[in-house]
Structure formats: structure tokens, C-alpha cells
Amino acid sequence: MPISGVTLESPTRLERKRARNRDALVAAARRLFTRDGFEATTIAAIAEEADLGFGTFYRYFEDKTAALRAVLEEAVREIDRVLRAEDDADVPAAEALARLTDRVVRAAARNRSVFALWWEVSMHSGKSRRLGPPNTPPLPVSLAQAIEGLIARGVESGEFAPGDTALRSGFIAGAHLHVLAPPAGRHEEQDVIDALCDFELRALGVAPAQGTKDRKGRATR
């Protein structure tokens, strides 16, 4: 047969098709996971929701957990960017911690349905499988590390009382993680931020009145 009679699909066209199929599966998985829950959603339902064949799912994902990981990746990446954002070294540690809290709460609010799903799977279901993007520490670890660095800075500057920074950062990170739980979504963002900031300062030996004064005028987002 002459070459002119053969229709070849270019690699670029194939790549676009694969990307569309994967995006359709991820979008379908996100809708079903957030609506029905991870455990109740089947692979067959994801494929049907994406209007693709059952076998097509396995061309892109090893199993349902791999699809969940893809759903969570962008939200986790946003939180990771928040945690890695550099603060001005001249800013007092208490204010830097308040700014971090503000950013975390607002990022969680923007991804509320996805983080409710994350909470269900990794916290309530007791699953310890890694769900974040590759080469990124699990969210609780990243959060605790970011907080620990600010606590150490505050202890060194005399803003915070001396103590076990790792223990206190883990304690405060645990409070932050409750922001991702579905009940927290019913509260106003600023109320959650203020409550967390007061909790943090009390845990670090700072008087609430001083903490309130420190937080006035802090930059948000």
C-alpha cells in the first residue's frame, strides 16, 4: 500500500490524546472521590464517568490509590509551595509564624473538597501510603518542619520560651491539620486563622495580648 494511503498518528497527536485521557480520568476520579468517598468509588465507575473503557484506566494508573495520588497532587503542591515560601529574615518569628498559618489556612480553603478527601483517606482510614507528589515529604512532615524552623528562630531571638522545638512543632502542626478536616470547613477562614495563631503563641509561651498586638498589620496570603 502506498504511504500516502496510510494514516499515521503523529507522536504529538498521540501525546495530546494520552494527556486528554489522563486528565479526564483524574477529573472523573476527583468528582467521584469527593462526592462518594474513596472507598465507595470503583475503578469501573471512574472509567465510566470519564467516558472511557475500563481497560483504559490501567494504561494510566496502576490502581485506585494511584488515581487518588494524582487527584491530590496539585493541592499538595500548593501547600508545599506555601510551606517553602521564604519569609523576610528581619520579620519577628511570631509574625512569620502567623503569616505561615494564614497561608496554610487559605490554601486549604481553596482546596477544601480535595483536602477533606485527603483527611478521610490518610487520617481516618489509617492508610499510611504516601499520597503526595514524588520527592515531596508527606504533608504532616513538611508542615512540622516549616513550623520547627520558625520556632527555633523565635527561641534564638528570645520571642519564644525555650523548649523542645521538635515536640512543639509537631503539636502545633497537629492543630493545623485539623484545618483540613471537613468540620473546619464550616468556619470562617479568618476565625480559624486567629484561633490557630492564639493557640500557637500560648504553646510557645507568648502572652495572648502580646500575640494579638504582634499580628496586627501582618501581611496575608
Order of alpha helices (4+ residues) and beta strands (2+ residues): alpha-alpha-alpha-alpha-alpha-alpha-alpha-alpha-alpha-alpha
